[in-house]
Amino acid sequence: MKKFTLLFTLLAIACTSAFSQITKEQNIAEWTRAKAYTKVYLDAMPADGYAFKATPEVRTFAQQMLHLAGANYMFSSSAAGKTPPAEANAEKAVTPTKEAVTKAVLDSYDYAINIIQNTPAEQMSQEITLFNMKTTKGLAFAKAFEHQTHHRGQTTPYLRLKGVTPPNEMLF
């Protein structure tokens, strides 16, 4: 078990490091694809499912998506050396309706994409502090991408439990 955990950890680090090495154009393309994929999830959930919780201990579908949005703002702002905008508090500030959540989430992707577009490629290896840890701008964007993927993926059972077939994978 320890060997499996070590192998998985090393693989995760390698994949995240590889993501941080892609070109600026590829990074923008991946974030644009992720936005489209997340929109398909948002569209798939019926309006009454936005308040749905898979179990009492977890976030609602809307809270999961708004958490994803807030983190898109937080990670991107940190990478750019900016103060996070008010929208970073989406999970607490946005009304959990389908329309409001969809707008907030898609706006967060636009914000992240805009930050990447306006970050010179040569600055991606520049060191920053993220959550009291030293990293690079490129790795911060990679971690943000990993985070949004994680939370979008967590909503798959929410869709299934509401009788909705989850969207097909959109790798390309």
N, C-alpha and C positions, 0 to 999 in steps of 0.2 A: 504494500500500500504506500509506503514512504517513497519507493522508487516511482510509482505512478504519479504521486503528487508532485515530486520533483520534476518529472518529465513534463507534466502538464504545465507547471509554472514556467519552465524554460521555454516551452512552446508558446505560451501566452506572451512572454517577454519578447521573443523573436518576432512574433506576428505584429505586436504593437510597435516594435522598433522598425520593422519593415514598413509599416504604414506611415511612420513619421519620415521615411526617406523618399516617399513618392513625390513626384513633381507638384508644383503649385497647381498646375492645370488639372492633374489627376485628382488632387485633393478637392478642388472645386467640383469636379465631375462627380466624385464619390458623395460629397455632401448634397449635391443636387439630386442624385439618385436616391439617397436616404430620405430626403424631403418628400419625393414622389412616393416612395414606398410607405412612409409614415402616413401620408395623406390617404392612401388606399386603406390603411387600417382605420383611420379616423372615419372615413366614409362608410366602411363596412359595419361599424357598430351602430345599431339603431339608436335614435335619440334617447330612448328610455334606458339604454344600457350604459350611459355615461355615469350614472350614479351607482352602477352595479359593482359589488365587491365579490370576489371569488370566495373569500372567507372573511369573517369579522375582523381579523387582525391585519388585513392588507389594505392598501390604497384602493379607491374606486378606479374605474377605467379613466375617468377624467383626471383624477389626481396623479395617476401614473404618467399620463401624457403631459400634464402641466409640470410635473417634476422634471421630465425630460426637457421641456422647454426652458425651465428655469436654469437647468444645468448648461444648456446650450449657450445661454447668455453669460453665465458665470465663467465657464471655461474660456470662451472666446474673449471676453473682457479681460480676463487675467492674462491671456496670451498677448493681447494688444497693449497691456499696461494701462487699461482704462478702468474707471469705476463702473461696476455693473449698472445697467439702466434699471429703472423701476420695474420693468417687465420681468426681471430676474426673479421677482416674487410671485410669479404666475400662479403657483400652486395655492397661494393664499388669497390672491387678489382677483383672479378671473372667475366669473360666474361659471359653474360647471355645466353649461349647456353645450350641445354639439357645435353650434355655430361659434360661440365664444372660444371654446377650447380649440377648435380647428384653426381659427384665426390666430390665436396666441401661439400655437405650436408651429404653424407655418411661418409666422413672423420670426420666431426664434431661429429657424433654419436660415431665413433670409439674412438675419443679423450675423450669424456665424459665417455664412458664405461671403458676406460683404467684408467681414474682418479678414478672412483669408485672402480675398481679392486685393485688399489694401495692405497686406503684409508683404513686403519685398521678400522674394525667395531667399536671398542671402541672410535674412533675419530669422529664418526658421530654426537655425542651429543656435540662436542667441539664448543664453541662459536666463530663466525667469524663476520666480518663486510661485509655486502653486500649492495651496493648502499647506503652507509652511514647509514645503519640500522644494529642493532645487530640481529643475527640469529644463527642457528647452521649449520654445514656442511650438515647434513642430510636434513634439511629443505631447504637449498640452492639447493640440488639436486632435491628435490620435486618441488620447484618453477621452476627449469629449465625444468623438465618434463611437468609441467602444461603449461609452455610457448610454448614448441614445439608442444604440443597437440593443443593448441589454434591456432597457425599459420597454422599448417597442416589443421585443420578444416576450417580455413578461405578460403582455396583454393578449397573447395568443389564446391562453386558456379562458380568458374573459369572453372572447368571441365565441369559442366553442361552447361554453356554458350557457351562452345566450342563443345557441342554435345557429350561429353564423360560421360558415366555412372560412377560415383565415385566408388572407391573400396568399397567392403563390410567391415563392422566393423571387426577388428581383436582383439577382447578382450583377447583371449587366444592363 
